[in-house]
């Protein structure tokens, strides 16, 4: 799975990148600012981790910019515990999948990754199930 990580705090960014790279399912791309968010236009990602502080107009502008052209990529917002409370009411507005609190707690990250992979495995299974030929249907020959 392709992951885009856009976080300006170097310690949080590096901690999360190293944590995600422990899972072989993930390919992590690190971007910065608008250039990082614009990578969504040229490359498909399964999930974006975006550092957001609702009191910082620049980070809110990045969130708005991302959602102005992409409403389908799953979004995980990295923010402080206080900001999670501030942003909870806007979760649906910005179509935020979940919040991860900073500083990143390794246990919380592992729990998130487990839920994320389980959900995507369920989607993959459902997609394969709907693409199967019905019982008794003729199989294509080559």
C-alpha positions in Angstrom: 0.0 0.0 0.0 1.2 3.4 -0.9 1.4 5.9 2.0 2.0 9.7 1.7 3.3 11.4 4.8 3.2 15.2 5.0 4.2 16.5 8.4 6.4 19.5 9.1 7.6 18.5 12.5 10.8 16.5 11.7 10.7 14.3 14.9 7.0 13.3 14.4 7.6 12.7 10.7 10.7 10.5 11.2 9.1 8.6 14.1 6.0 7.8 12.0 8.0 7.0 8.9 10.2 4.5 10.8 7.1 3.0 12.5 5.2 2.5 9.2 8.3 1.1 7.5 8.2 -1.8 10.0 5.3 -3.2 8.1 6.2 -4.7 4.7 2.8 -3.8 3.3 3.6 -0.1 3.3 5.6 2.0 0.9 6.1 5.4 2.5 6.7 8.6 0.5 7.5 11.7 2.5 6.4 15.1 1.1 6.5 18.6 2.3 3.9 21.3 2.1 2.0 21.9 -1.1 4.5 20.0 -3.2 3.9 16.9 -1.0 0.2 17.2 -1.2 0.4 17.7 -5.0 2.0 14.3 -5.3 -1.5 13.0 -5.0 -2.2 14.4 -8.4 0.5 12.4 -10.1 0.7 9.3 -8.0 -2.1 7.3 -6.4 -1.9 6.7 -2.6 -4.0 4.5 -0.4 -3.6 6.8 2.6 -2.3 10.3 3.5 -0.9 11.1 6.9 -1.2 14.9 7.2 0.0 17.0 10.2 -2.7 19.5 11.0 -3.0 22.2 13.7 -6.3 23.9 13.6 -4.7 27.1 15.0 -2.2 27.1 12.1 -3.6 28.7 9.0 -0.9 27.1 6.8 -1.7 23.5 7.9 -5.5 24.1 7.5 -4.8 25.5 4.0 -3.0 22.2 3.2 -5.9 20.2 4.4 -8.3 22.3 2.4 -6.1 22.1 -0.7 -5.9 18.3 -0.5 -9.6 17.9 -0.2 -10.2 20.4 -3.0 -9.0 17.9 -5.6 -9.1 14.6 -3.7 -12.0 13.3 -1.6 -11.3 9.6 -2.0 -7.9 9.0 -0.5 -8.1 8.0 3.2 -6.8 10.8 5.4 -5.2 10.3 8.8 -4.7 13.6 10.6 -1.7 13.9 12.9 -2.3 16.4 15.7 -2.1 17.1 19.4 -4.6 15.7 21.8 -6.1 19.1 22.4 -6.5 19.6 18.6 -8.3 16.3 18.2 -11.0 17.7 20.4 -11.1 20.9 18.5 -11.3 19.1 15.1 -13.7 16.3 16.1 -16.7 18.3 14.8 -15.1 18.7 11.4 -14.2 15.0 10.9 -17.1 14.5 8.5 -16.5 17.8 6.7 -12.9 16.9 5.8 -13.7 13.2 5.5 -11.0 12.3 8.0 -10.6 8.6 8.5 -9.0 9.0 12.0 -6.7 11.1 14.1 -3.4 10.0 15.5 -2.2 12.0 18.4 1.3 13.5 18.6 3.7 12.6 19.9 3.1 9.3 18.3 2.5 6.4 20.8 3.8 3.2 19.3 1.0 1.2 20.8 -1.6 3.5 19.2 0.2 3.3 15.9 0.2 -0.5 15.9 -3.5 -0.6 16.8 -4.2 1.8 13.9 -2.2 -0.2 11.5 -3.9 -3.4 12.5 -7.4 -1.9 12.0 -6.3 -0.3 8.7 -4.8 -3.5 7.3 -7.8 -5.6 8.4 -10.2 -3.2 6.8 -8.3 -3.2 3.5 -8.0 -7.0 3.6 -11.8 -7.1 3.9 -12.2 -4.8 0.9 -9.8 -6.9 -1.2 -11.7 -10.0 -0.2 -15.0 -8.4 -1.1 -13.7 -7.2 -4.4 -12.4 -10.6 -5.3 -15.7 -12.2 -4.3 -17.7 -9.9 -6.5 -15.4 -10.5 -9.5 -15.7 -14.3 -9.4 -17.7 -16.1 -12.0 -21.0 -17.5 -10.7 -21.1 -21.2 -9.9 -21.7 -23.3 -13.0 -20.6 -20.5 -15.3 -18.3 -21.4 -18.1 -14.7 -20.6 -17.4 -12.7 -18.8 -20.1 -10.4 -20.9 -22.2 -7.1 -19.7 -23.6 
